[in-house]
Amino acid sequence: MTELPITEKSSWGSCGCGCGHDSLPELDARVIPHAIRHAAILGVVGSLNVGGAFILVAPHNPLPLLAQIADLHGDAIQVSYVQEGPDAWKLKLERRS
């Protein structure tokens, strides 16, 4: 079984914006095999408790994945961009309700 690449504390440092995302666990999708990437990420999103959040690191702007999340969870998952390329996109995903 492949272990998901989640770290307890972000390794890229504080952005200084005061949002607290620098202390959230990160899921680096770039190292998850493409065939199971969306399913693995959707599993993490589905397991979030209210108020729970993580940083998703993606190799591109994950618009198709975000559409899947919206279809499954509606407005319950709030997404905010932390970094937009060029080598990685980092998004904070948080369960609001």
C-alpha distances in whole Angstrom, upper triangle without the diagonal:
4,6,9,12,15,18,20,23,24,24,27,30,32,34,37,37,37,34,32,29,28,27,24,21,20,17,17,16,17,14,12,12,15,14,12,14,17,15,12,16,17,15,16,20,20,19,22,25,28,29,25,24,22,23,21,21,21,23,25,27,25,28,26,23,26,28,25,24,28,28,26,27,31,32,30,28,30,29,31,30,30,30,31,30,31,28,26,26,25,26,26,25,27,27,31,31
4,6,9,12,15,18,20,21,21,23,26,29,30,33,34,34,31,29,26,25,24,22,18,16,13,13,13,14,10,8,9,13,13,11,12,15,13,11,13,16,14,14,18,19,18,20,24,27,27,23,22,19,20,18,18,18,19,22,24,22,25,24,21,23,26,23,23,26,27,25,26,29,30,28,26,27,26,28,27,27,27,27,26,27,24,22,23,22,23,23,22,24,25,29,30
4,6,9,11,14,17,17,18,21,23,26,28,31,31,31,28,26,23,22,21,18,15,13,11,12,12,13,10,9,11,14,15,12,12,15,14,10,13,15,13,13,16,17,16,18,21,24,24,21,19,17,17,16,16,17,19,22,23,21,25,24,21,23,25,23,22,26,27,24,25,28,29,27,24,26,24,26,25,25,25,26,25,26,23,21,21,20,21,21,20,22,23,27,28
4,6,9,12,15,15,16,18,21,23,24,27,28,27,25,23,19,19,18,15,12,10,7,8,9,11,9,7,10,13,14,11,10,12,12,8,9,12,11,10,13,15,14,15,19,22,21,18,16,13,13,12,12,14,16,19,20,18,21,21,17,19,22,20,19,22,24,21,22,25,26,23,21,22,21,22,21,21,21,23,22,23,20,18,18,17,17,17,17,19,20,24,25
4,7,10,12,12,12,15,17,20,21,24,25,25,23,20,17,16,16,13,10,8,6,6,8,9,7,8,11,14,16,13,11,14,14,11,11,14,13,11,14,17,16,16,20,22,21,18,15,12,12,10,10,12,14,17,19,17,21,21,18,20,23,21,20,23,25,23,23,26,26,24,21,22,20,21,20,19,19,20,20,21,18,15,16,14,15,16,16,18,20,24,26
4,7,9,9,11,13,16,18,19,22,23,22,20,17,14,14,12,10,6,5,5,7,9,12,11,11,15,17,18,15,13,15,15,11,11,14,13,10,13,15,14,14,17,19,18,14,12,9,9,9,10,13,16,18,19,18,21,22,18,19,22,21,19,22,24,22,22,24,24,22,19,19,18,19,18,17,18,20,20,22,19,16,16,14,14,14,14,16,18,21,23
4,6,7,8,11,13,15,17,20,21,20,18,15,13,11,10,9,5,5,7,9,12,14,13,14,18,20,22,19,17,19,19,15,14,17,16,13,15,18,16,16,18,20,18,15,13,10,10,11,11,15,17,20,21,20,23,24,21,22,25,24,22,25,27,25,24,27,26,24,21,21,19,19,19,17,18,20,20,22,19,16,17,14,15,14,15,16,19,22,24
4,7,9,12,13,14,17,19,20,19,17,13,12,10,8,7,5,7,10,12,15,17,17,17,21,23,25,22,20,21,21,17,16,19,18,14,16,18,16,15,17,18,16,13,12,10,11,13,14,17,20,23,23,22,25,26,23,23,27,26,23,26,28,26,25,27,26,23,20,20,20,19,19,17,19,22,23,24,22,19,19,16,16,14,15,16,18,21,23
4,6,9,9,11,13,15,17,16,14,11,9,7,5,6,5,7,10,12,16,17,17,19,23,24,27,24,21,22,23,20,18,21,20,16,18,20,18,17,18,20,17,14,12,10,10,13,13,17,20,22,22,22,25,27,23,23,27,26,24,26,29,27,26,28,26,24,21,20,19,18,18,15,17,20,21,22,20,17,17,14,15,13,15,16,19,21,24
4,6,6,8,11,13,15,14,13,11,8,6,6,6,6,6,9,10,14,15,16,18,21,23,25,23,20,21,22,19,17,20,20,17,18,21,19,18,20,21,18,15,12,10,8,10,10,14,17,19,19,20,23,24,22,21,25,25,23,25,28,27,25,27,25,24,20,19,17,16,15,12,13,16,17,19,17,14,14,11,12,12,14,16,19,21,24
4,6,9,12,14,16,17,16,14,11,8,9,10,9,8,11,11,15,15,15,18,22,23,26,24,21,23,24,21,19,23,23,19,21,24,23,21,23,24,22,19,16,13,11,13,11,15,17,19,20,21,24,26,24,24,27,27,25,28,31,30,28,30,29,27,24,22,20,19,17,14,14,17,17,18,16,14,15,12,14,15,17,19,22,25,28
4,7,9,12,14,15,15,13,11,8,10,11,11,10,13,12,15,15,17,19,23,24,27,25,22,23,25,22,20,23,24,21,22,25,24,22,25,25,22,20,17,14,11,13,11,14,16,18,19,20,23,25,23,23,27,27,25,27,30,30,28,30,28,27,23,22,19,17,15,11,11,14,14,15,13,12,13,11,13,14,17,19,23,25,28
4,7,9,12,12,13,11,10,6,9,11,12,12,15,15,19,19,20,22,26,27,30,28,25,26,28,25,23,25,26,22,23,26,25,23,25,25,22,20,17,15,12,15,14,17,19,21,21,22,25,28,25,25,28,29,27,29,32,31,30,30,29,27,24,22,20,17,16,12,12,16,16,18,16,15,15,13,15,14,18,19,23,25,28
4,5,8,9,10,8,8,5,8,11,13,13,17,17,20,21,23,25,28,29,32,30,26,27,29,26,23,26,27,23,23,26,25,23,24,24,20,19,16,15,13,15,15,18,20,22,21,23,25,28,26,24,28,29,26,28,31,31,29,29,27,26,23,20,18,16,14,11,12,16,17,19,18,16,16,13,14,14,17,18,22,23,27
4,6,8,9,9,8,7,11,12,15,14,17,18,20,21,23,25,29,29,32,30,26,27,29,27,24,26,27,24,23,27,26,23,25,24,21,20,17,15,13,15,15,18,20,20,19,21,23,26,24,23,26,28,25,26,30,30,28,28,26,25,22,19,17,14,12,8,10,13,15,17,17,15,14,12,13,13,16,18,21,22,26
4,6,8,9,10,9,12,14,17,17,21,21,24,25,27,29,32,32,35,33,30,30,32,30,26,29,30,26,25,29,28,25,26,25,21,21,18,17,16,18,18,21,23,23,23,24,26,29,27,26,29,30,28,28,32,32,30,30,27,26,23,20,19,15,14,11,13,16,18,20,21,19,18,15,16,15,18,19,23,23,27
4,6,8,9,10,12,14,17,18,21,22,24,25,27,29,32,32,35,33,29,29,31,29,25,27,28,25,24,27,27,23,24,23,19,19,17,16,15,18,18,21,23,23,21,23,24,27,26,23,27,28,26,26,30,30,27,27,24,23,21,18,16,13,12,10,12,15,18,20,21,19,17,15,14,13,16,17,20,20,24
4,6,8,9,11,13,16,17,21,22,25,26,28,30,33,33,36,33,30,29,31,29,26,27,28,24,23,26,25,22,22,20,17,17,15,16,15,18,20,22,25,25,24,24,26,29,27,24,28,29,26,26,30,30,27,26,23,23,20,17,17,14,14,12,15,18,21,23,24,21,19,16,15,14,16,16,19,19,22
4,6,8,10,10,14,15,18,20,22,24,26,27,30,30,33,30,27,26,28,26,22,23,24,21,20,22,22,18,19,17,13,14,12,12,12,15,17,20,23,23,21,22,23,26,23,21,24,25,22,23,26,26,23,23,20,19,17,14,13,11,12,10,13,17,20,22,22,20,17,14,12,10,13,12,15,15,19
4,5,6,7,11,13,16,18,21,23,24,25,29,29,32,29,26,25,27,24,21,23,23,19,19,21,20,17,17,16,13,12,10,11,11,15,16,20,23,23,22,22,24,26,24,22,25,26,22,23,27,26,23,24,21,19,17,15,14,12,13,11,14,18,20,23,22,20,18,14,13,10,13,12,15,16,19
4,5,5,9,9,13,15,17,19,21,22,25,26,28,26,22,22,23,21,18,20,20,17,16,19,18,15,16,16,13,11,8,8,7,11,12,16,19,19,18,19,21,23,20,19,22,23,20,21,24,24,21,22,20,18,15,13,12,10,11,8,11,15,17,20,19,16,14,10,9,7,10,10,14,15,19
4,6,8,9,13,14,17,19,20,22,25,26,29,26,23,23,25,22,19,22,22,18,18,22,20,18,19,19,16,14,11,10,9,12,13,16,19,20,20,20,23,25,22,21,25,25,23,24,28,27,24,25,23,22,19,17,15,13,13,10,12,16,17,19,18,16,15,11,11,10,13,14,17,19,22
4,7,9,13,15,18,20,21,22,26,27,29,26,23,24,25,22,19,21,21,17,18,20,19,16,17,17,14,12,10,9,9,13,14,18,21,23,22,22,24,26,23,22,26,26,23,25,28,26,24,26,24,21,19,17,17,15,16,13,15,19,20,23,21,18,17,14,13,11,13,13,16,18,21
4,6,10,13,15,18,19,19,23,24,26,23,20,20,21,18,15,17,17,13,14,17,15,13,14,15,12,9,7,5,6,10,12,16,19,20,20,19,22,23,20,19,23,22,19,21,24,23,21,22,21,18,16,15,14,13,14,12,15,18,19,22,20,17,16,12,11,9,10,10,13,16,18
4,7,10,13,15,15,16,20,21,23,20,17,18,18,15,13,15,15,11,12,15,14,12,14,16,13,10,8,5,6,9,11,14,17,19,19,18,21,22,19,19,22,21,19,21,24,22,21,23,22,19,16,16,15,15,15,14,16,18,19,21,20,16,15,12,12,10,11,12,14,17,20
4,6,9,12,12,13,17,18,20,18,15,15,16,13,11,14,14,11,12,16,15,13,16,18,16,12,9,6,5,6,7,11,14,16,16,15,19,20,17,17,20,20,17,20,23,21,20,22,22,20,16,16,14,14,14,12,13,16,16,18,16,13,12,9,10,9,10,12,15,18,21
4,6,9,9,9,13,14,16,14,11,12,13,10,8,11,12,9,11,14,13,13,16,18,17,14,11,7,6,5,6,9,12,14,15,13,17,17,14,15,18,17,16,19,21,19,19,21,21,19,16,16,14,15,14,14,14,16,16,18,16,12,12,10,10,10,11,13,16,19,21
4,5,6,7,11,12,15,13,10,12,14,11,10,13,14,12,14,17,17,17,20,22,21,17,14,10,8,6,5,7,9,12,13,13,16,17,14,16,19,18,17,20,22,21,21,23,23,22,19,19,16,16,15,14,13,15,14,15,13,10,10,9,11,12,13,16,19,22,24
4,5,5,8,9,12,10,7,9,11,9,8,11,13,11,13,16,17,17,21,22,22,18,16,12,10,7,6,5,7,10,12,10,14,14,11,13,17,16,15,18,20,19,20,22,22,21,18,18,16,17,15,15,15,15,14,15,13,10,10,10,11,13,13,17,19,22,24
4,6,8,8,12,11,9,11,14,12,11,15,16,15,17,20,20,21,24,26,25,22,19,15,13,10,7,6,6,9,12,11,15,15,14,16,19,18,18,21,23,23,23,25,26,25,21,21,19,19,17,16,15,15,13,14,11,9,10,11,13,16,17,20,22,26,28
4,6,9,12,11,9,12,14,11,12,16,16,15,17,20,20,21,25,27,26,23,20,16,15,12,10,9,9,13,16,15,18,18,16,19,21,20,20,24,25,24,25,27,28,27,23,24,21,22,20,19,18,18,17,17,14,12,14,14,16,18,19,22,24,27,29
4,6,8,7,6,9,10,8,9,13,13,13,15,17,18,19,23,25,25,22,19,16,15,12,11,10,11,14,16,14,17,16,14,17,19,18,18,21,22,21,22,25,26,25,22,23,20,22,20,20,20,20,18,19,16,14,15,15,16,18,18,21,22,26,28
4,6,6,6,10,11,10,11,14,15,15,18,19,20,22,26,28,28,25,23,20,18,15,14,12,12,15,17,15,18,17,15,18,20,18,19,23,23,22,24,26,28,27,24,25,23,24,23,23,22,22,20,21,18,16,17,18,19,21,21,24,25,29,30
4,5,5,8,10,10,11,13,15,16,17,19,21,22,26,28,28,25,23,20,19,15,14,11,11,13,15,13,15,14,12,16,17,16,17,20,21,20,22,25,26,26,23,24,22,23,22,23,21,20,19,19,17,16,16,18,18,21,20,23,25,28,29
4,6,8,9,10,12,13,14,16,18,19,20,23,26,29,29,26,24,22,21,17,17,15,15,16,18,15,17,14,13,17,18,16,17,21,20,20,22,24,27,26,24,25,23,25,24,26,25,24,22,23,21,19,20,21,21,23,22,24,25,29,30
4,6,5,6,9,10,11,13,14,15,17,19,23,25,26,23,21,19,18,15,15,14,15,16,18,15,17,14,12,16,17,14,15,19,19,17,20,22,24,23,21,23,21,23,23,24,24,23,22,23,21,19,19,19,19,21,19,22,22,26,26
4,6,5,6,9,10,11,12,14,16,17,21,23,24,21,18,16,15,12,12,10,11,13,14,11,14,12,10,13,15,13,13,17,17,16,18,20,22,21,18,20,18,20,19,20,20,19,19,20,18,15,15,15,16,17,16,19,20,23,25
4,5,5,6,8,10,10,12,14,16,19,21,22,19,17,15,15,12,13,11,13,13,13,10,12,9,7,10,11,9,10,13,13,13,15,17,19,18,16,17,16,18,18,20,20,19,19,21,19,16,15,15,15,16,14,17,18,21,22
4,6,5,6,9,10,10,12,15,18,21,22,19,18,16,16,14,15,14,16,17,17,13,15,13,10,12,13,10,11,14,14,12,14,17,20,18,16,19,18,20,21,22,23,23,23,24,23,20,19,18,17,18,16,18,18,21,21
4,6,5,7,9,10,11,13,17,19,20,17,15,14,14,12,13,13,15,17,17,14,16,14,11,14,15,13,12,16,16,14,16,19,20,19,16,18,17,20,20,21,21,22,22,23,21,18,17,17,16,16,14,16,17,20,21
4,5,5,6,9,10,11,15,17,17,14,12,11,11,8,11,11,13,14,14,11,13,12,9,10,13,11,9,13,14,13,13,16,17,16,13,15,14,16,16,17,18,19,19,21,19,16,15,13,12,13,11,13,14,17,19
4,5,5,6,9,10,14,16,17,14,13,12,13,11,14,14,16,17,16,12,14,12,8,10,11,8,7,11,11,9,10,13,15,13,11,14,13,17,18,19,20,21,22,24,22,19,17,16,14,14,11,13,13,16,16
4,5,5,6,9,12,15,17,14,13,13,14,13,15,16,19,20,19,16,17,16,12,13,15,12,10,14,14,11,12,16,17,15,13,16,16,19,20,21,23,23,24,26,25,21,20,18,16,16,13,14,13,17,17
4,5,5,7,10,13,14,11,10,9,11,10,13,14,18,19,18,15,17,17,13,13,16,13,11,14,16,13,13,16,17,14,12,14,14,17,18,19,20,21,22,25,23,19,18,16,14,13,10,11,11,15,16
4,5,6,9,11,12,9,8,9,11,10,14,15,18,18,17,14,15,15,11,11,13,11,8,11,13,10,9,12,13,10,8,11,11,14,16,17,19,20,22,24,23,19,17,15,12,11,8,8,8,12,12
4,6,8,11,13,11,11,12,14,14,17,18,21,22,20,17,18,17,13,13,14,12,9,12,12,9,8,12,13,10,9,13,14,17,19,21,23,24,26,28,27,23,21,19,16,15,11,11,9,12,12
4,6,10,12,9,10,11,14,14,18,19,23,23,22,19,21,20,16,16,18,15,13,15,16,13,12,15,16,12,12,14,16,19,21,22,24,25,27,29,28,24,22,19,17,15,12,11,9,13,13
4,7,8,5,7,9,12,13,17,19,22,23,22,19,20,20,16,16,18,16,12,15,16,13,11,14,14,10,9,12,13,16,18,19,22,23,25,28,27,23,21,18,15,12,9,8,6,10,10
4,6,5,8,11,15,16,20,22,26,26,25,22,23,23,20,18,20,19,15,17,18,15,13,15,14,11,11,13,15,18,20,21,24,26,28,31,30,26,24,21,18,15,12,9,6,9,8
4,5,9,12,16,17,21,23,27,27,25,23,23,24,20,18,20,19,15,16,18,16,12,14,12,9,9,11,14,16,20,20,24,26,28,31,31,27,24,21,18,14,11,8,5,6,6
4,7,10,13,16,20,22,26,26,24,22,23,24,21,19,21,20,17,17,20,18,14,16,13,10,10,10,13,14,17,18,21,24,26,29,29,25,22,19,16,12,10,6,5,6,8
4,7,11,13,17,19,23,24,22,20,21,22,19,17,20,19,15,17,19,17,14,16,14,11,10,11,12,14,16,17,20,22,25,27,26,22,20,17,14,10,8,6,6,8,10
4,7,10,13,16,20,20,19,17,19,20,16,15,18,17,14,16,19,17,14,16,14,12,9,9,10,11,13,13,16,19,21,23,22,19,16,13,10,7,5,4,6,9,12
4,6,10,13,16,17,16,15,17,19,15,14,18,17,14,16,19,18,16,18,16,14,11,11,10,11,12,11,14,16,18,21,19,16,13,10,8,6,6,7,10,13,15
4,6,10,13,14,14,13,15,17,14,13,17,17,15,17,20,19,17,19,18,16,13,12,10,10,9,8,10,13,14,17,16,12,10,6,5,5,6,9,12,15,18
4,6,10,11,11,10,13,14,11,11,15,15,13,15,18,17,17,18,18,17,13,13,10,10,10,10,10,12,13,15,14,10,8,5,5,6,7,11,14,17,19
4,7,9,10,10,13,15,12,13,17,17,16,18,21,20,20,21,21,20,16,16,13,12,10,10,9,10,10,12,10,6,6,5,7,9,11,14,17,20,23
4,5,7,7,11,12,10,12,15,15,15,17,20,20,20,21,21,21,17,17,13,13,11,11,10,10,9,11,9,6,5,6,8,11,12,16,19,22,24
4,7,8,12,13,12,14,17,17,18,20,22,22,23,24,24,24,21,20,17,16,14,14,11,10,8,9,7,5,6,9,11,15,16,20,23,25,28
4,6,9,11,11,12,14,16,16,18,20,21,22,22,23,23,20,19,15,15,12,13,11,8,7,8,8,6,6,9,11,15,16,20,22,25,27
4,6,9,9,9,12,14,14,15,18,19,19,19,19,20,17,16,12,12,10,12,10,7,8,10,10,8,6,9,9,13,14,17,20,22,25
4,6,5,6,9,10,11,12,14,16,16,17,17,18,15,14,11,12,11,13,12,11,11,13,13,10,8,10,9,12,12,16,18,20,22
4,5,5,6,9,10,10,12,14,15,15,16,17,14,14,11,12,12,15,14,12,13,15,16,14,11,13,11,14,13,16,18,20,22
4,5,5,6,9,10,11,13,14,14,16,18,15,16,13,15,15,18,18,16,16,18,18,16,14,15,14,16,15,18,19,21,22
4,5,5,6,9,10,11,12,13,15,15,12,13,11,14,14,17,17,15,16,18,18,15,13,13,12,14,12,15,16,18,20
4,5,5,6,9,10,10,10,11,12,10,10,8,11,12,15,15,14,16,19,19,16,13,13,10,12,10,13,14,16,17
4,5,5,6,9,10,10,11,13,11,12,11,14,15,18,19,17,19,21,22,19,16,16,14,15,13,15,16,17,18
4,5,5,6,8,10,12,13,11,13,13,16,17,20,21,20,21,23,23,20,17,17,15,16,13,15,15,17,17
4,5,5,6,7,9,9,8,10,10,13,15,18,19,19,21,23,23,20,17,16,13,13,10,11,11,13,14
4,5,5,5,7,8,7,9,10,13,15,19,20,20,22,24,25,22,18,18,14,14,11,12,12,13,13
4,6,6,9,11,11,13,14,17,19,22,24,23,25,27,27,24,21,21,18,18,15,16,14,15,15
4,6,9,9,10,13,14,18,20,23,24,24,26,28,28,25,22,21,18,17,14,14,12,14,13
4,6,6,6,10,12,15,18,21,23,23,26,28,28,24,21,20,17,15,12,11,9,10,10
4,6,7,9,11,15,18,21,23,23,26,28,29,25,22,21,17,16,13,12,11,11,10
4,5,7,9,13,16,19,22,22,25,28,28,25,21,20,16,14,11,10,9,8,8
4,6,10,13,17,19,22,23,26,28,28,25,21,19,16,13,10,8,6,5,5
4,6,10,13,16,18,19,22,25,25,21,18,15,12,10,6,5,5,6,8
4,7,10,13,16,17,20,23,23,20,16,14,10,8,6,5,6,7,10
4,7,10,12,13,16,19,19,16,12,10,7,6,5,7,9,10,13
4,6,9,10,14,17,18,14,11,9,6,5,7,9,12,13,16
4,6,7,10,13,14,11,8,6,4,6,9,12,15,16,20
4,7,10,13,13,10,8,5,5,7,10,13,16,18,21
4,6,9,10,7,5,5,7,10,13,16,20,21,25
4,7,9,7,5,7,8,12,15,18,21,23,26
3,5,5,5,8,11,14,17,21,24,26,29
4,6,7,11,14,17,20,23,27,29,32
4,7,10,13,17,19,23,26,29,32
4,6,10,13,16,19,23,25,28
4,7,10,13,16,19,22,25
4,7,10,13,17,19,22
4,6,10,13,15,18
4,6,10,12,16
4,7,10,12
4,6,9
4,6
4
